[in-house]
């Protein structure tokens, strides 16, 4: 493959699969997708395209990584590979340590040894992008935002594992001069998100007339970012970002969880009026709002996330193109029209049950 090859680790997951599609849409080269295909990554998410090669494997497998780097000589390596669901990290932290810390370390080591021996032109063009999260900053007080210089205060095992991976990435730049880039995004939503996360779970439950569980008082605040906007920002960072820099990628759409659920109910009502939903009728309900149920809160649940993403605006000219409502309408339509995909990725893995109560599994 040519120097325009991009190695996308975790490319069968939610954000990774959307990123691969954007790369293909823009004709930026060939893509090698490396994915372990855990429950949230699925081969169904990988585009059937001659420009895409799929390899099933673990980023903690350094021998495999070294072979892929030697064979394909990528211009960019983008790391989406991670365990990401906070609830699951509370129940079982081990996989998060393996993928998000050990996996990131092994990937960095493989890249370091390959990069040192690469021809000069390839070394100069190469970039490694670590895709991280706003959750490493912890809960942000009302009226404040987290900037790239804010301290890390992770609250969950998931956030702690991502923070550790971030520190390794930045250390490899400082110590070995590896050409790294690091991004932190707010909560993503859109097509191909595994239906354990808030928005797809609530969409499917509403369509099926199932309860809509809301943690605590529903007042936890998140900033929402449509996944395509995030992927466009990542491409800008790869193409024009400063080596060694960190970039916050926010949506500027802060909502409480209760506001999100109410918005989902309203959009589902537009698509499938409650009066025509047989499952609601069977339960004797006349509105989607009647499905809402407040449940015991998640342990260590951060109250508020909020990103200052002025740096990427100023330096790279990026702005999100979707507001929350337009992105939500597109997302609800996608899940309603892709029920076969939903059934396939959930089958035998997850029945939309409650997770994250802190009981070992």
ChimeraX attribute file (.defattr): number of C-alpha atoms within 10 A of each C-alpha:
attribute: neighborCount
match mode: 1-to-1
recipient: residues
	/A:1	13
	/A:2	11
	/A:3	16
	/A:4	16
	/A:5	20
	/A:6	25
	/A:7	25
	/A:8	25
	/A:9	26
	/A:10	29
	/A:11	33
	/A:12	31
	/A:13	28
	/A:14	22
	/A:15	23
	/A:16	27
	/A:17	27
	/A:18	24
	/A:19	24
	/A:20	24
	/A:21	20
	/A:22	16
	/A:23	18
	/A:24	16
	/A:25	10
	/A:26	8
	/A:27	10
	/A:28	13
	/A:29	17
	/A:30	23
	/A:31	27
	/A:32	22
	/A:33	23
	/A:34	25
	/A:35	26
	/A:36	23
	/A:37	18
	/A:38	13
	/A:39	15
	/A:40	22
	/A:41	25
	/A:42	21
	/A:43	17
	/A:44	14
	/A:45	21
	/A:46	21
	/A:47	18
	/A:48	11
	/A:49	11
	/A:50	8
	/A:51	13
	/A:52	19
	/A:53	15
	/A:54	17
	/A:55	16
	/A:56	13
	/A:57	16
	/A:58	22
	/A:59	28
	/A:60	20
	/A:61	14
	/A:62	18
	/A:63	12
	/A:64	17
	/A:65	23
	/A:66	18
	/A:67	13
	/A:68	17
	/A:69	18
	/A:70	14
	/A:71	10
	/A:72	18
	/A:73	22
	/A:74	25
	/A:75	20
	/A:76	20
	/A:77	24
	/A:78	23
	/A:79	23
	/A:80	25
	/A:81	27
	/A:82	29
	/A:83	23
	/A:84	20
	/A:85	18
	/A:86	22
	/A:87	22
	/A:88	21
	/A:89	23
	/A:90	23
	/A:91	16
	/A:92	18
	/A:93	18
	/A:94	12
	/A:95	16
	/A:96	25
	/A:97	22
	/A:98	18
	/A:99	23
	/A:100	27
	/A:101	23
	/A:102	20
	/A:103	22
	/A:104	25
	/A:105	22
	/A:106	20
	/A:107	24
	/A:108	22
	/A:109	16
	/A:110	22
	/A:111	19
	/A:112	18
	/A:113	12
	/A:114	17
	/A:115	20
	/A:116	12
	/A:117	10
	/A:118	14
	/A:119	9
	/A:120	11
	/A:121	9
	/A:122	15
	/A:123	16
	/A:124	12
	/A:125	14
	/A:126	20
	/A:127	24
	/A:128	23
	/A:129	24
	/A:130	25
	/A:131	21
	/A:132	26
	/A:133	22
	/A:134	28
	/A:135	28
	/A:136	25
	/A:137	25
	/A:138	22
	/A:139	21
	/A:140	18
	/A:141	12
	/A:142	11
	/A:143	6
	/A:144	12
	/A:145	16
	/A:146	21
	/A:147	19
	/A:148	19
	/A:149	8
	/A:150	11
	/A:151	11
	/A:152	17
	/A:153	15
	/A:154	20
	/A:155	18
	/A:156	21
	/A:157	21
	/A:158	27
	/A:159	26
	/A:160	23
	/A:161	26
	/A:162	29
	/A:163	23
	/A:164	19
	/A:165	23
	/A:166	25
	/A:167	12
	/A:168	17
	/A:169	24
	/A:170	21
	/A:171	15
	/A:172	19
	/A:173	18
	/A:174	13
	/A:175	8
	/A:176	11
	/A:177	13
	/A:178	23
	/A:179	23
	/A:180	26
	/A:181	24
	/A:182	24
	/A:183	21
	/A:184	23
	/A:185	24
	/A:186	26
	/A:187	23
	/A:188	21
	/A:189	23
	/A:190	22
	/A:191	21
	/A:192	27
	/A:193	25
	/A:194	21
	/A:195	22
	/A:196	20
	/A:197	17
	/A:198	18
	/A:199	22
	/A:200	24
	/A:201	17
	/A:202	28
	/A:203	25
	/A:204	20
	/A:205	18
	/A:206	27
	/A:207	23
	/A:208	13
	/A:209	22
	/A:210	18
	/A:211	16
	/A:212	23
	/A:213	20
	/A:214	20
	/A:215	17
	/A:216	15
	/A:217	13
	/A:218	19
	/A:219	15
	/A:220	19
	/A:221	22
	/A:222	23
	/A:223	21
	/A:224	24
	/A:225	26
	/A:226	26
	/A:227	26
	/A:228	22
	/A:229	19
	/A:230	25
	/A:231	21
	/A:232	18
	/A:233	25
	/A:234	25
	/A:235	16
	/A:236	14
	/A:237	24
	/A:238	20
	/A:239	13
	/A:240	11
	/A:241	20
	/A:242	15
	/A:243	18
	/A:244	20
	/A:245	15
	/A:246	24
	/A:247	27
	/A:248	23
	/A:249	30
	/A:250	28
	/A:251	27
	/A:252	19
	/A:253	19
	/A:254	21
	/A:255	19
	/A:256	17
	/A:257	20
	/A:258	18
	/A:259	15
	/A:260	22
	/A:261	24
	/A:262	16
	/A:263	18
	/A:264	24
	/A:265	24
	/A:266	17
	/A:267	20
	/A:268	23
	/A:269	19
	/A:270	11
	/A:271	13
	/A:272	14
	/A:273	16
	/A:274	22
	/A:275	13
	/A:276	11
	/A:277	19
	/A:278	14
	/A:279	15
	/A:280	21
	/A:281	14
	/A:282	9
	/A:283	11
	/A:284	10
	/A:285	17
	/A:286	15
	/A:287	18
	/A:288	26
	/A:289	19
	/A:290	14
	/A:291	19
	/A:292	18
	/A:293	13
	/A:294	14
	/A:295	14
	/A:296	11
	/A:297	14
	/A:298	16
	/A:299	13
	/A:300	9
	/A:301	16
	/A:302	17
	/A:303	16
	/A:304	21
	/A:305	26
	/A:306	28
	/A:307	25
	/A:308	18
	/A:309	23
	/A:310	18
	/A:311	16
	/A:312	21
	/A:313	15
	/A:314	10
	/A:315	13
	/A:316	17
	/A:317	11
	/A:318	20
	/A:319	19
	/A:320	19
	/A:321	15
	/A:322	16
	/A:323	14
	/A:324	20
	/A:325	14
	/A:326	11
	/A:327	19
	/A:328	24
	/A:329	18
	/A:330	14
	/A:331	23
	/A:332	23
	/A:333	15
	/A:334	15
	/A:335	22
	/A:336	16
	/A:337	11
	/A:338	13
	/A:339	11
	/A:340	10
	/A:341	14
	/A:342	18
	/A:343	12
	/A:344	12
	/A:345	20
	/A:346	16
	/A:347	11
	/A:348	9
	/A:349	10
	/A:350	13
	/A:351	11
	/A:352	15
	/A:353	7
	/A:354	11
	/A:355	16
	/A:356	17
	/A:357	14
	/A:358	14
	/A:359	9
	/A:360	10
	/A:361	7
